[in-house]
Amino acid sequence: MSNIKLDETIFSIRRLLMSVLWPSFLMASVSMGVLFGLFEPGTLALRDDTLELSNTVIYTIAFFIMWLLGALSSGLTALLMCKSR
């Protein structure tokens, strides 16, 4: 019996992770298209200093930041939905 409950728990956790990570991945992709469609990565500056990184590195860092922000947002929504039941 406990093995069945463990399997259900693992399935539930996987489903929750995918319901948080997949939408945040999609939004990170869209936001990257919008962000770098408007701004050139080489012209970005941080406190009056231009970033001395290649465009690929800037794209990668920005993508993971956007993905993290989307995951935090989706995770908070999932947490609030679970608490309301």
N, CA, C and O atoms as a Maestro MAE file, in Angstrom:
{
 s_m_m2io_version
 :::
 2.0.0
}

f_m_ct {
 s_m_title
 :::
 protein
 m_atom[340] {
  # First column is atom index #
  i_m_mmod_type
  r_m_x_coord
  r_m_y_coord
  r_m_z_coord
  i_m_residue_number
  s_m_chain_name
  s_m_pdb_residue_name
  s_m_pdb_atom_name
  i_m_atomic_number
  :::
  1 25 0.809 -1.197 0.000 1 A "MET " " N  " 7
  2 3 0.000 0.000 0.000 1 A "MET " " CA " 6
  3 2 0.854 1.264 0.000 1 A "MET " " C  " 6
  4 15 0.557 2.211 -0.729 1 A "MET " " O  " 8
  5 25 1.917 1.288 0.814 2 A "SER " " N  " 7
  6 3 2.729 2.496 0.898 2 A "SER " " CA " 6
  7 2 3.456 2.773 -0.416 2 A "SER " " C  " 6
  8 15 3.744 3.926 -0.735 2 A "SER " " O  " 8
  9 25 3.755 1.717 -1.179 3 A "ASN " " N  " 7
  10 3 4.405 1.888 -2.465 3 A "ASN " " CA " 6
  11 2 3.485 2.613 -3.436 3 A "ASN " " C  " 6
  12 15 3.950 3.432 -4.228 3 A "ASN " " O  " 8
  13 25 2.197 2.329 -3.390 4 A "ILE " " N  " 7
  14 3 1.227 2.999 -4.257 4 A "ILE " " CA " 6
  15 2 1.119 4.472 -3.885 4 A "ILE " " C  " 6
  16 15 1.046 5.324 -4.771 4 A "ILE " " O  " 8
  17 25 1.108 4.787 -2.596 5 A "LYS " " N  " 7
  18 3 1.047 6.177 -2.151 5 A "LYS " " CA " 6
  19 2 2.296 6.927 -2.559 5 A "LYS " " C  " 6
  20 15 2.221 8.093 -2.947 5 A "LYS " " O  " 8
  21 25 3.449 6.272 -2.477 6 A "LEU " " N  " 7
  22 3 4.700 6.893 -2.885 6 A "LEU " " CA " 6
  23 2 4.686 7.199 -4.378 6 A "LEU " " C  " 6
  24 15 5.116 8.274 -4.797 6 A "LEU " " O  " 8
  25 25 4.190 6.251 -5.188 7 A "ASP " " N  " 7
  26 3 4.087 6.476 -6.628 7 A "ASP " " CA " 6
  27 2 3.154 7.641 -6.944 7 A "ASP " " C  " 6
  28 15 3.446 8.448 -7.826 7 A "ASP " " O  " 8
  29 25 2.038 7.730 -6.231 8 A "GLU " " N  " 7
  30 3 1.097 8.830 -6.440 8 A "GLU " " CA " 6
  31 2 1.720 10.162 -6.032 8 A "GLU " " C  " 6
  32 15 1.498 11.179 -6.689 8 A "GLU " " O  " 8
  33 25 2.499 10.157 -4.952 9 A "THR " " N  " 7
  34 3 3.162 11.376 -4.500 9 A "THR " " CA " 6
  35 2 4.200 11.835 -5.513 9 A "THR " " C  " 6
  36 15 4.273 13.022 -5.829 9 A "THR " " O  " 8
  37 25 4.998 10.916 -6.021 10 A "ILE " " N  " 7
  38 3 6.010 11.259 -7.028 10 A "ILE " " CA " 6
  39 2 5.340 11.789 -8.284 10 A "ILE " " C  " 6
  40 15 5.791 12.779 -8.859 10 A "ILE " " O  " 8
  41 25 4.257 11.132 -8.717 11 A "PHE " " N  " 7
  42 3 3.525 11.610 -9.891 11 A "PHE " " CA " 6
  43 2 2.969 13.002 -9.650 11 A "PHE " " C  " 6
  44 15 3.009 13.849 -10.542 11 A "PHE " " O  " 8
  45 25 2.452 13.245 -8.459 12 A "SER " " N  " 7
  46 3 1.886 14.547 -8.125 12 A "SER " " CA " 6
  47 2 2.962 15.630 -8.134 12 A "SER " " C  " 6
  48 15 2.727 16.736 -8.621 12 A "SER " " O  " 8
  49 25 4.135 15.317 -7.599 13 A "ILE " " N  " 7
  50 3 5.234 16.287 -7.583 13 A "ILE " " CA " 6
  51 2 5.712 16.574 -9.000 13 A "ILE " " C  " 6
  52 15 5.959 17.728 -9.351 13 A "ILE " " O  " 8
  53 25 5.842 15.539 -9.810 14 A "ARG " " N  " 7
  54 3 6.261 15.737 -11.209 14 A "ARG " " CA " 6
  55 2 5.254 16.596 -11.967 14 A "ARG " " C  " 6
  56 15 5.628 17.483 -12.735 14 A "ARG " " O  " 8
  57 25 3.981 16.322 -11.740 15 A "ARG " " N  " 7
  58 3 2.934 17.097 -12.411 15 A "ARG " " CA " 6
  59 2 2.965 18.562 -11.967 15 A "ARG " " C  " 6
  60 15 2.785 19.465 -12.785 15 A "ARG " " O  " 8
  61 25 3.192 18.793 -10.680 16 A "LEU " " N  " 7
  62 3 3.286 20.151 -10.170 16 A "LEU " " CA " 6
  63 2 4.498 20.869 -10.744 16 A "LEU " " C  " 6
  64 15 4.404 22.030 -11.140 16 A "LEU " " O  " 8
  65 25 5.636 20.183 -10.791 17 A "LEU " " N  " 7
  66 3 6.841 20.797 -11.360 17 A "LEU " " CA " 6
  67 2 6.643 21.152 -12.828 17 A "LEU " " C  " 6
  68 15 7.045 22.230 -13.266 17 A "LEU " " O  " 8
  69 25 6.032 20.257 -13.585 18 A "MET " " N  " 7
  70 3 5.814 20.553 -15.004 18 A "MET " " CA " 6
  71 2 4.796 21.667 -15.193 18 A "MET " " C  " 6
  72 15 4.911 22.454 -16.132 18 A "MET " " O  " 8
  73 25 3.810 21.743 -14.321 19 A "SER " " N  " 7
  74 3 2.829 22.818 -14.452 19 A "SER " " CA " 6
  75 2 3.414 24.160 -14.049 19 A "SER " " C  " 6
  76 15 2.845 25.201 -14.376 19 A "SER " " O  " 8
  77 25 4.542 24.159 -13.343 20 A "VAL " " N  " 7
  78 3 5.231 25.406 -12.990 20 A "VAL " " CA " 6
  79 2 6.325 25.719 -14.008 20 A "VAL " " C  " 6
  80 15 6.428 26.853 -14.476 20 A "VAL " " O  " 8
  81 25 7.137 24.730 -14.351 21 A "LEU " " N  " 7
  82 3 8.311 24.984 -15.189 21 A "LEU " " CA " 6
  83 2 7.987 25.184 -16.667 21 A "LEU " " C  " 6
  84 15 8.629 26.000 -17.328 21 A "LEU " " O  " 8
  85 25 7.014 24.463 -17.194 22 A "TRP " " N  " 7
  86 3 6.717 24.590 -18.615 22 A "TRP " " CA " 6
  87 2 6.164 25.971 -18.981 22 A "TRP " " C  " 6
  88 15 6.669 26.576 -19.927 22 A "TRP " " O  " 8
  89 25 5.160 26.497 -18.288 23 A "PRO " " N  " 7
  90 3 4.682 27.839 -18.637 23 A "PRO " " CA " 6
  91 2 5.754 28.909 -18.435 23 A "PRO " " C  " 6
  92 15 5.827 29.872 -19.197 23 A "PRO " " O  " 8
  93 25 6.586 28.737 -17.405 24 A "SER " " N  " 7
  94 3 7.639 29.732 -17.189 24 A "SER " " CA " 6
  95 2 8.689 29.662 -18.298 24 A "SER " " C  " 6
  96 15 9.251 30.690 -18.674 24 A "SER " " O  " 8
  97 25 8.960 28.474 -18.823 25 A "PHE " " N  " 7
  98 3 9.877 28.336 -19.954 25 A "PHE " " CA " 6
  99 2 9.314 29.039 -21.193 25 A "PHE " " C  " 6
  100 15 10.031 29.750 -21.897 25 A "PHE " " O  " 8
  101 25 8.027 28.828 -21.444 26 A "LEU " " N  " 7
  102 3 7.404 29.475 -22.600 26 A "LEU " " CA " 6
  103 2 7.421 30.997 -22.468 26 A "LEU " " C  " 6
  104 15 7.693 31.702 -23.440 26 A "LEU " " O  " 8
  105 25 7.134 31.501 -21.277 27 A "MET " " N  " 7
  106 3 7.137 32.951 -21.079 27 A "MET " " CA " 6
  107 2 8.549 33.514 -21.159 27 A "MET " " C  " 6
  108 15 8.733 34.637 -21.628 27 A "MET " " O  " 8
  109 25 9.546 32.762 -20.711 28 A "ALA " " N  " 7
  110 3 10.931 33.211 -20.847 28 A "ALA " " CA " 6
  111 2 11.307 33.313 -22.319 28 A "ALA " " C  " 6
  112 15 12.003 34.246 -22.719 28 A "ALA " " O  " 8
  113 25 10.858 32.371 -23.115 29 A "SER " " N  " 7
  114 3 11.132 32.414 -24.555 29 A "SER " " CA " 6
  115 2 10.487 33.620 -25.212 29 A "SER " " C  " 6
  116 15 11.119 34.305 -26.016 29 A "SER " " O  " 8
  117 25 9.237 33.882 -24.874 30 A "VAL " " N  " 7
  118 3 8.531 35.036 -25.447 30 A "VAL " " CA " 6
  119 2 9.163 36.339 -24.978 30 A "VAL " " C  " 6
  120 15 9.377 37.250 -25.778 30 A "VAL " " O  " 8
  121 25 9.463 36.433 -23.686 31 A "SER " " N  " 7
  122 3 10.034 37.675 -23.166 31 A "SER " " CA " 6
  123 2 11.421 37.937 -23.744 31 A "SER " " C  " 6
  124 15 11.799 39.091 -23.945 31 A "SER " " O  " 8
  125 25 12.175 36.886 -24.009 32 A "MET " " N  " 7
  126 3 13.484 37.073 -24.646 32 A "MET " " CA " 6
  127 2 13.327 37.611 -26.063 32 A "MET " " C  " 6
  128 15 14.086 38.481 -26.490 32 A "MET " " O  " 8
  129 25 12.346 37.095 -26.785 33 A "GLY " " N  " 7
  130 3 12.099 37.604 -28.128 33 A "GLY " " CA " 6
  131 2 11.715 39.072 -28.121 33 A "GLY " " C  " 6
  132 15 12.172 39.848 -28.960 33 A "GLY " " O  " 8
  133 25 10.875 39.445 -27.174 34 A "VAL " " N  " 7
  134 3 10.459 40.849 -27.081 34 A "VAL " " CA " 6
  135 2 11.615 41.731 -26.616 34 A "VAL " " C  " 6
  136 15 11.882 42.779 -27.204 34 A "VAL " " O  " 8
  137 25 12.297 41.299 -25.559 35 A "LEU " " N  " 7
  138 3 13.379 42.102 -24.992 35 A "LEU " " CA " 6
  139 2 14.490 42.357 -26.004 35 A "LEU " " C  " 6
  140 15 14.888 43.502 -26.217 35 A "LEU " " O  " 8
  141 25 14.984 41.305 -26.619 36 A "PHE " " N  " 7
  142 3 16.105 41.480 -27.531 36 A "PHE " " CA " 6
  143 2 15.652 41.816 -28.948 36 A "PHE " " C  " 6
  144 15 16.488 42.047 -29.821 36 A "PHE " " O  " 8
  145 25 14.366 41.847 -29.185 37 A "GLY " " N  " 7
  146 3 13.856 42.428 -30.416 37 A "GLY " " CA " 6
  147 2 13.880 43.950 -30.345 37 A "GLY " " C  " 6
  148 15 13.947 44.634 -31.367 37 A "GLY " " O  " 8
  149 25 13.824 44.463 -29.127 38 A "LEU " " N  " 7
  150 3 13.845 45.917 -28.923 38 A "LEU " " CA " 6
  151 2 15.229 46.456 -28.593 38 A "LEU " " C  " 6
  152 15 15.546 47.592 -28.946 38 A "LEU " " O  " 8
  153 25 16.059 45.663 -27.923 39 A "PHE " " N  " 7
  154 3 17.372 46.115 -27.469 39 A "PHE " " CA " 6
  155 2 18.468 45.213 -28.005 39 A "PHE " " C  " 6
  156 15 18.295 43.998 -28.100 39 A "PHE " " O  " 8
  157 25 19.571 45.801 -28.347 40 A "GLU " " N  " 7
  158 3 20.757 45.065 -28.787 40 A "GLU " " CA " 6
  159 2 21.564 44.689 -27.539 40 A "GLU " " C  " 6
  160 15 21.868 45.564 -26.728 40 A "GLU " " O  " 8
  161 25 21.917 43.410 -27.365 41 A "PRO " " N  " 7
  162 3 22.633 43.007 -26.146 41 A "PRO " " CA " 6
  163 2 23.967 43.736 -25.956 41 A "PRO " " C  " 6
  164 15 24.369 43.984 -24.819 41 A "PRO " " O  " 8
  165 25 24.641 44.075 -27.019 42 A "GLY " " N  " 7
  166 3 25.931 44.753 -26.908 42 A "GLY " " CA " 6
  167 2 25.822 46.179 -26.397 42 A "GLY " " C  " 6
  168 15 26.809 46.740 -25.922 42 A "GLY " " O  " 8
  169 25 24.646 46.769 -26.487 43 A "THR " " N  " 7
  170 3 24.480 48.151 -26.039 43 A "THR " " CA " 6
  171 2 23.973 48.262 -24.601 43 A "THR " " C  " 6
  172 15 23.820 49.369 -24.084 43 A "THR " " O  " 8
  173 25 23.715 47.142 -23.959 44 A "LEU " " N  " 7
  174 3 23.238 47.176 -22.583 44 A "LEU " " CA " 6
  175 2 24.354 47.636 -21.651 44 A "LEU " " C  " 6
  176 15 25.511 47.249 -21.813 44 A "LEU " " O  " 8
  177 25 23.995 48.456 -20.686 45 A "ALA " " N  " 7
  178 3 24.974 48.973 -19.739 45 A "ALA " " CA " 6
  179 2 24.480 48.721 -18.320 45 A "ALA " " C  " 6
  180 15 23.279 48.705 -18.048 45 A "ALA " " O  " 8
  181 25 25.429 48.527 -17.440 46 A "LEU " " N  " 7
  182 3 25.133 48.309 -16.033 46 A "LEU " " CA " 6
  183 2 25.943 49.314 -15.235 46 A "LEU " " C  " 6
  184 15 27.166 49.204 -15.155 46 A "LEU " " O  " 8
  185 25 25.272 50.293 -14.645 47 A "ARG " " N  " 7
  186 3 25.916 51.372 -13.876 47 A "ARG " " CA " 6
  187 2 26.978 52.085 -14.701 47 A "ARG " " C  " 6
  188 15 28.128 52.200 -14.279 47 A "ARG " " O  " 8
  189 25 26.603 52.544 -15.835 48 A "ASP " " N  " 7
  190 3 27.451 53.323 -16.750 48 A "ASP " " CA " 6
  191 2 28.629 52.546 -17.332 48 A "ASP " " C  " 6
  192 15 29.498 53.141 -17.968 48 A "ASP " " O  " 8
  193 25 28.675 51.245 -17.131 49 A "ASP " " N  " 7
  194 3 29.709 50.408 -17.746 49 A "ASP " " CA " 6
  195 2 29.032 49.462 -18.720 49 A "ASP " " C  " 6
  196 15 28.046 48.807 -18.382 49 A "ASP " " O  " 8
  197 25 29.570 49.393 -19.942 50 A "THR " " N  " 7
  198 3 29.015 48.431 -20.892 50 A "THR " " CA " 6
  199 2 29.435 47.030 -20.478 50 A "THR " " C  " 6
  200 15 30.511 46.833 -19.913 50 A "THR " " O  " 8
  201 25 28.585 46.072 -20.762 51 A "LEU " " N  " 7
  202 3 28.889 44.690 -20.421 51 A "LEU " " CA " 6
  203 2 29.922 44.139 -21.398 51 A "LEU " " C  " 6
  204 15 29.731 44.206 -22.612 51 A "LEU " " O  " 8
  205 25 30.994 43.606 -20.880 52 A "GLU " " N  " 7
  206 3 32.074 43.068 -21.712 52 A "GLU " " CA " 6
  207 2 31.876 41.584 -21.961 52 A "GLU " " C  " 6
  208 15 32.818 40.799 -21.855 52 A "GLU " " O  " 8
  209 25 30.661 41.203 -22.287 53 A "LEU " " N  " 7
  210 3 30.344 39.798 -22.529 53 A "LEU " " CA " 6
  211 2 29.873 39.630 -23.958 53 A "LEU " " C  " 6
  212 15 29.406 40.581 -24.584 53 A "LEU " " O  " 8
  213 25 29.996 38.421 -24.468 54 A "SER " " N  " 7
  214 3 29.499 38.153 -25.814 54 A "SER " " CA " 6
  215 2 27.971 38.141 -25.805 54 A "SER " " C  " 6
  216 15 27.347 37.970 -24.757 54 A "SER " " O  " 8
  217 25 27.387 38.322 -26.966 55 A "ASN " " N  " 7
  218 3 25.929 38.323 -27.071 55 A "ASN " " CA " 6
  219 2 25.322 37.009 -26.604 55 A "ASN " " C  " 6
  220 15 24.257 37.004 -25.986 55 A "ASN " " O  " 8
  221 25 25.987 35.894 -26.891 56 A "THR " " N  " 7
  222 3 25.474 34.585 -26.490 56 A "THR " " CA " 6
  223 2 25.405 34.464 -24.972 56 A "THR " " C  " 6
  224 15 24.433 33.928 -24.437 56 A "THR " " O  " 8
  225 25 26.413 34.950 -24.282 57 A "VAL " " N  " 7
  226 3 26.419 34.894 -22.820 57 A "VAL " " CA " 6
  227 2 25.307 35.780 -22.257 57 A "VAL " " C  " 6
  228 15 24.628 35.392 -21.306 57 A "VAL " " O  " 8
  229 25 25.120 36.951 -22.828 58 A "ILE " " N  " 7
  230 3 24.058 37.852 -22.367 58 A "ILE " " CA " 6
  231 2 22.694 37.225 -22.610 58 A "ILE " " C  " 6
  232 15 21.825 37.285 -21.740 58 A "ILE " " O  " 8
  233 25 22.492 36.626 -23.777 59 A "TYR " " N  " 7
  234 3 21.227 35.941 -24.064 59 A "TYR " " CA " 6
  235 2 20.971 34.826 -23.048 59 A "TYR " " C  " 6
  236 15 19.856 34.685 -22.545 59 A "TYR " " O  " 8
  237 25 21.996 34.041 -22.752 60 A "THR " " N  " 7
  238 3 21.846 32.912 -21.831 60 A "THR " " CA " 6
  239 2 21.508 33.373 -20.423 60 A "THR " " C  " 6
  240 15 20.583 32.851 -19.800 60 A "THR " " O  " 8
  241 25 22.256 34.351 -19.921 61 A "ILE " " N  " 7
  242 3 21.999 34.861 -18.573 61 A "ILE " " CA " 6
  243 2 20.599 35.457 -18.484 61 A "ILE " " C  " 6
  244 15 19.868 35.199 -17.528 61 A "ILE " " O  " 8
  245 25 20.232 36.245 -19.471 62 A "ALA " " N  " 7
  246 3 18.905 36.875 -19.465 62 A "ALA " " CA " 6
  247 2 17.802 35.822 -19.550 62 A "ALA " " C  " 6
  248 15 16.772 35.957 -18.889 62 A "ALA " " O  " 8
  249 25 18.002 34.781 -20.349 63 A "PHE " " N  " 7
  250 3 17.000 33.732 -20.460 63 A "PHE " " CA " 6
  251 2 16.767 33.045 -19.124 63 A "PHE " " C  " 6
  252 15 15.623 32.835 -18.721 63 A "PHE " " O  " 8
  253 25 17.850 32.692 -18.433 64 A "PHE " " N  " 7
  254 3 17.686 32.011 -17.156 64 A "PHE " " CA " 6
  255 2 17.093 32.922 -16.095 64 A "PHE " " C  " 6
  256 15 16.358 32.453 -15.226 64 A "PHE " " O  " 8
  257 25 17.392 34.207 -16.144 65 A "ILE " " N  " 7
  258 3 16.754 35.152 -15.215 65 A "ILE " " CA " 6
  259 2 15.258 35.222 -15.495 65 A "ILE " " C  " 6
  260 15 14.450 35.181 -14.567 65 A "ILE " " O  " 8
  261 25 14.884 35.326 -16.764 66 A "MET " " N  " 7
  262 3 13.462 35.367 -17.123 66 A "MET " " CA " 6
  263 2 12.762 34.063 -16.746 66 A "MET " " C  " 6
  264 15 11.621 34.081 -16.286 66 A "MET " " O  " 8
  265 25 13.440 32.939 -16.940 67 A "TRP " " N  " 7
  266 3 12.859 31.645 -16.592 67 A "TRP " " CA " 6
  267 2 12.662 31.550 -15.081 67 A "TRP " " C  " 6
  268 15 11.634 31.055 -14.619 67 A "TRP " " O  " 8
  269 25 13.638 32.020 -14.313 68 A "LEU " " N  " 7
  270 3 13.520 32.003 -12.862 68 A "LEU " " CA " 6
  271 2 12.357 32.884 -12.398 68 A "LEU " " C  " 6
  272 15 11.584 32.478 -11.531 68 A "LEU " " O  " 8
  273 25 12.228 34.076 -12.963 69 A "LEU " " N  " 7
  274 3 11.119 34.952 -12.589 69 A "LEU " " CA " 6
  275 2 9.767 34.324 -12.940 69 A "LEU " " C  " 6
  276 15 8.818 34.406 -12.160 69 A "LEU " " O  " 8
  277 25 9.686 33.700 -14.111 70 A "GLY " " N  " 7
  278 3 8.452 33.017 -14.498 70 A "GLY " " CA " 6
  279 2 8.150 31.834 -13.594 70 A "GLY " " C  " 6
  280 15 6.991 31.593 -13.257 70 A "GLY " " O  " 8
  281 25 9.186 31.088 -13.197 71 A "ALA " " N  " 7
  282 3 8.989 29.944 -12.311 71 A "ALA " " CA " 6
  283 2 8.539 30.400 -10.928 71 A "ALA " " C  " 6
  284 15 7.699 29.753 -10.304 71 A "ALA " " O  " 8
  285 25 9.094 31.507 -10.449 72 A "LEU " " N  " 7
  286 3 8.647 32.038 -9.158 72 A "LEU " " CA " 6
  287 2 7.187 32.460 -9.217 72 A "LEU " " C  " 6
  288 15 6.421 32.205 -8.287 72 A "LEU " " O  " 8
  289 25 6.811 33.098 -10.298 73 A "SER " " N  " 7
  290 3 5.424 33.531 -10.459 73 A "SER " " CA " 6
  291 2 4.481 32.330 -10.553 73 A "SER " " C  " 6
  292 15 3.451 32.292 -9.880 73 A "SER " " O  " 8
  293 25 4.832 31.361 -11.382 74 A "SER " " N  " 7
  294 3 3.989 30.170 -11.532 74 A "SER " " CA " 6
  295 2 3.956 29.349 -10.248 74 A "SER " " C  " 6
  296 15 2.919 28.790 -9.890 74 A "SER " " O  " 8
  297 25 5.077 29.279 -9.564 75 A "GLY " " N  " 7
  298 3 5.138 28.536 -8.315 75 A "GLY " " CA " 6
  299 2 4.277 29.172 -7.232 75 A "GLY " " C  " 6
  300 15 3.602 28.478 -6.472 75 A "GLY " " O  " 8
  301 25 4.308 30.495 -7.172 76 A "LEU " " N  " 7
  302 3 3.463 31.185 -6.203 76 A "LEU " " CA " 6
  303 2 1.985 30.966 -6.509 76 A "LEU " " C  " 6
  304 15 1.180 30.775 -5.598 76 A "LEU " " O  " 8
  305 25 1.633 30.993 -7.784 77 A "THR " " N  " 7
  306 3 0.256 30.724 -8.179 77 A "THR " " CA " 6
  307 2 -0.152 29.305 -7.804 77 A "THR " " C  " 6
  308 15 -1.247 29.087 -7.285 77 A "THR " " O  " 8
  309 25 0.728 28.339 -8.068 78 A "ALA " " N  " 7
  310 3 0.431 26.942 -7.720 78 A "ALA " " CA " 6
  311 2 0.300 26.781 -6.208 78 A "ALA " " C  " 6
  312 15 -0.563 26.040 -5.735 78 A "ALA " " O  " 8
  313 25 1.146 27.464 -5.453 79 A "LEU " " N  " 7
  314 3 1.066 27.391 -4.000 79 A "LEU " " CA " 6
  315 2 -0.257 27.965 -3.498 79 A "LEU " " C  " 6
  316 15 -0.896 27.380 -2.624 79 A "LEU " " O  " 8
  317 25 -0.660 29.081 -4.035 80 A "LEU " " N  " 7
  318 3 -1.928 29.690 -3.618 80 A "LEU " " CA " 6
  319 2 -3.111 28.816 -4.013 80 A "LEU " " C  " 6
  320 15 -4.092 28.739 -3.274 80 A "LEU " " O  " 8
  321 25 -3.034 28.163 -5.158 81 A "MET " " N  " 7
  322 3 -4.125 27.274 -5.576 81 A "MET " " CA " 6
  323 2 -4.210 26.046 -4.667 81 A "MET " " C  " 6
  324 15 -5.308 25.591 -4.348 81 A "MET " " O  " 8
  325 25 -3.077 25.511 -4.252 82 A "CYS " " N  " 7
  326 3 -3.074 24.340 -3.366 82 A "CYS " " CA " 6
  327 2 -3.607 24.689 -1.989 82 A "CYS " " C  " 6
  328 15 -4.302 23.880 -1.375 82 A "CYS " " O  " 8
  329 25 -3.296 25.868 -1.497 83 A "LYS " " N  " 7
  330 3 -3.729 26.270 -0.167 83 A "LYS " " CA " 6
  331 2 -5.226 26.540 -0.115 83 A "LYS " " C  " 6
  332 15 -5.835 26.417 0.948 83 A "LYS " " O  " 8
  333 25 -5.835 26.909 -1.252 84 A "SER " " N  " 7
  334 3 -7.238 27.259 -1.243 84 A "SER " " CA " 6
  335 2 -8.159 26.027 -1.264 84 A "SER " " C  " 6
  336 15 -9.361 26.155 -1.031 84 A "SER " " O  " 8
  337 25 -7.621 24.870 -1.534 85 A "ARG " " N  " 7
  338 3 -8.448 23.660 -1.600 85 A "ARG " " CA " 6
  339 2 -8.746 23.105 -0.242 85 A "ARG " " C  " 6
  340 15 -9.430 22.088 -0.127 85 A "ARG " " O  " 8
  :::
 }
 m_bond[339] {
  # First column is bond index #
  i_m_from
  i_m_to
  i_m_order
  :::
  1 1 2 1
  2 2 3 1
  3 3 4 2
  4 3 5 1
  5 5 6 1
  6 6 7 1
  7 7 8 2
  8 7 9 1
  9 9 10 1
  10 10 11 1
  11 11 12 2
  12 11 13 1
  13 13 14 1
  14 14 15 1
  15 15 16 2
  16 15 17 1
  17 17 18 1
  18 18 19 1
  19 19 20 2
  20 19 21 1
  21 21 22 1
  22 22 23 1
  23 23 24 2
  24 23 25 1
  25 25 26 1
  26 26 27 1
  27 27 28 2
  28 27 29 1
  29 29 30 1
  30 30 31 1
  31 31 32 2
  32 31 33 1
  33 33 34 1
  34 34 35 1
  35 35 36 2
  36 35 37 1
  37 37 38 1
  38 38 39 1
  39 39 40 2
  40 39 41 1
  41 41 42 1
  42 42 43 1
  43 43 44 2
  44 43 45 1
  45 45 46 1
  46 46 47 1
  47 47 48 2
  48 47 49 1
  49 49 50 1
  50 50 51 1
  51 51 52 2
  52 51 53 1
  53 53 54 1
  54 54 55 1
  55 55 56 2
  56 55 57 1
  57 57 58 1
  58 58 59 1
  59 59 60 2
  60 59 61 1
  61 61 62 1
  62 62 63 1
  63 63 64 2
  64 63 65 1
  65 65 66 1
  66 66 67 1
  67 67 68 2
  68 67 69 1
  69 69 70 1
  70 70 71 1
  71 71 72 2
  72 71 73 1
  73 73 74 1
  74 74 75 1
  75 75 76 2
  76 75 77 1
  77 77 78 1
  78 78 79 1
  79 79 80 2
  80 79 81 1
  81 81 82 1
  82 82 83 1
  83 83 84 2
  84 83 85 1
  85 85 86 1
  86 86 87 1
  87 87 88 2
  88 87 89 1
  89 89 90 1
  90 90 91 1
  91 91 92 2
  92 91 93 1
  93 93 94 1
  94 94 95 1
  95 95 96 2
  96 95 97 1
  97 97 98 1
  98 98 99 1
  99 99 100 2
  100 99 101 1
  101 101 102 1
  102 102 103 1
  103 103 104 2
  104 103 105 1
  105 105 106 1
  106 106 107 1
  107 107 108 2
  108 107 109 1
  109 109 110 1
  110 110 111 1
  111 111 112 2
  112 111 113 1
  113 113 114 1
  114 114 115 1
  115 115 116 2
  116 115 117 1
  117 117 118 1
  118 118 119 1
  119 119 120 2
  120 119 121 1
  121 121 122 1
  122 122 123 1
  123 123 124 2
  124 123 125 1
  125 125 126 1
  126 126 127 1
  127 127 128 2
  128 127 129 1
  129 129 130 1
  130 130 131 1
  131 131 132 2
  132 131 133 1
  133 133 134 1
  134 134 135 1
  135 135 136 2
  136 135 137 1
  137 137 138 1
  138 138 139 1
  139 139 140 2
  140 139 141 1
  141 141 142 1
  142 142 143 1
  143 143 144 2
  144 143 145 1
  145 145 146 1
  146 146 147 1
  147 147 148 2
  148 147 149 1
  149 149 150 1
  150 150 151 1
  151 151 152 2
  152 151 153 1
  153 153 154 1
  154 154 155 1
  155 155 156 2
  156 155 157 1
  157 157 158 1
  158 158 159 1
  159 159 160 2
  160 159 161 1
  161 161 162 1
  162 162 163 1
  163 163 164 2
  164 163 165 1
  165 165 166 1
  166 166 167 1
  167 167 168 2
  168 167 169 1
  169 169 170 1
  170 170 171 1
  171 171 172 2
  172 171 173 1
  173 173 174 1
  174 174 175 1
  175 175 176 2
  176 175 177 1
  177 177 178 1
  178 178 179 1
  179 179 180 2
  180 179 181 1
  181 181 182 1
  182 182 183 1
  183 183 184 2
  184 183 185 1
  185 185 186 1
  186 186 187 1
  187 187 188 2
  188 187 189 1
  189 189 190 1
  190 190 191 1
  191 191 192 2
  192 191 193 1
  193 193 194 1
  194 194 195 1
  195 195 196 2
  196 195 197 1
  197 197 198 1
  198 198 199 1
  199 199 200 2
  200 199 201 1
  201 201 202 1
  202 202 203 1
  203 203 204 2
  204 203 205 1
  205 205 206 1
  206 206 207 1
  207 207 208 2
  208 207 209 1
  209 209 210 1
  210 210 211 1
  211 211 212 2
  212 211 213 1
  213 213 214 1
  214 214 215 1
  215 215 216 2
  216 215 217 1
  217 217 218 1
  218 218 219 1
  219 219 220 2
  220 219 221 1
  221 221 222 1
  222 222 223 1
  223 223 224 2
  224 223 225 1
  225 225 226 1
  226 226 227 1
  227 227 228 2
  228 227 229 1
  229 229 230 1
  230 230 231 1
  231 231 232 2
  232 231 233 1
  233 233 234 1
  234 234 235 1
  235 235 236 2
  236 235 237 1
  237 237 238 1
  238 238 239 1
  239 239 240 2
  240 239 241 1
  241 241 242 1
  242 242 243 1
  243 243 244 2
  244 243 245 1
  245 245 246 1
  246 246 247 1
  247 247 248 2
  248 247 249 1
  249 249 250 1
  250 250 251 1
  251 251 252 2
  252 251 253 1
  253 253 254 1
  254 254 255 1
  255 255 256 2
  256 255 257 1
  257 257 258 1
  258 258 259 1
  259 259 260 2
  260 259 261 1
  261 261 262 1
  262 262 263 1
  263 263 264 2
  264 263 265 1
  265 265 266 1
  266 266 267 1
  267 267 268 2
  268 267 269 1
  269 269 270 1
  270 270 271 1
  271 271 272 2
  272 271 273 1
  273 273 274 1
  274 274 275 1
  275 275 276 2
  276 275 277 1
  277 277 278 1
  278 278 279 1
  279 279 280 2
  280 279 281 1
  281 281 282 1
  282 282 283 1
  283 283 284 2
  284 283 285 1
  285 285 286 1
  286 286 287 1
  287 287 288 2
  288 287 289 1
  289 289 290 1
  290 290 291 1
  291 291 292 2
  292 291 293 1
  293 293 294 1
  294 294 295 1
  295 295 296 2
  296 295 297 1
  297 297 298 1
  298 298 299 1
  299 299 300 2
  300 299 301 1
  301 301 302 1
  302 302 303 1
  303 303 304 2
  304 303 305 1
  305 305 306 1
  306 306 307 1
  307 307 308 2
  308 307 309 1
  309 309 310 1
  310 310 311 1
  311 311 312 2
  312 311 313 1
  313 313 314 1
  314 314 315 1
  315 315 316 2
  316 315 317 1
  317 317 318 1
  318 318 319 1
  319 319 320 2
  320 319 321 1
  321 321 322 1
  322 322 323 1
  323 323 324 2
  324 323 325 1
  325 325 326 1
  326 326 327 1
  327 327 328 2
  328 327 329 1
  329 329 330 1
  330 330 331 1
  331 331 332 2
  332 331 333 1
  333 333 334 1
  334 334 335 1
  335 335 336 2
  336 335 337 1
  337 337 338 1
  338 338 339 1
  339 339 340 2
  :::
 }
}
